[in-house]
Structures are given as structure tokens and as C-alpha cells.
């Protein structure tokens, strides 16, 4: 599944990032394979979504989230 498909409150582990123009930028922001992220909320129209990554919050467009493969964490 991709990060875009996640729902508010879910904790997800990043598996991989697809090649995209933002891949390097996402990696430098801490979205590395193996990192656990939590979806905090989405904007009223669904875009962008707010994530808890490591020790900070990150707003990410759903189009960019579609390039991030994740698995659910129990």
C-alpha cells in the first residue's frame, strides 16, 4: 500500500520510495526506509496530510505520498 492510502491515526513503516523528482528531498527530511510515521490529520479537502516523522510534524501532498510504499505497524 502507499502512504496516500493511509487513514488518520495509522502508524506505518516506510518500505521504499519510488523514483521521483522529490525523492532526495524526502530522504533528507527523514522519510527513510524502516522509519515509522503516524498520520495525524488531513486538510478539509484531503490535501495535504500531516505526518509525525521522528521528532517533528511534516505536511505532505497526497501526490507525493503516492510515491512512498508502506506497511501497517501493529
WODA-V581997 format. One record per residue. RES is the residue in one letter. SS is DSSP state (h for helix, s for strand, l for the rest). Layout:
BEGIN
res-><RES | RES>
ss-><SS | SS>
END
This chain:
BEGIN
res-><X | X | X | X | X | X | X | X | X | X | X | X | X | X | X | X | X | X | X | X | X | X | X | X | X | X | X | X | X | X | X | X | X | X | X | X | X | X | X | X | X | X | X | X | X | X | X | X | X | X | X | X | X | X | X | X | X | X | X | X | X | X | X | X | X | X | X | X | X | X | X | X | X | X>
ss-><l | s | h | h | h | l | l | l | l | l | s | s | s | s | s | s | s | l | l | l | l | l | h | h | h | h | h | h | l | l | l | l | l | l | l | s | s | s | s | s | s | s | l | l | l | l | l | l | s | s | s | s | s | l | l | s | s | s | s | s | l | h | h | h | h | l | l | s | s | s | s | s | l | l>
END
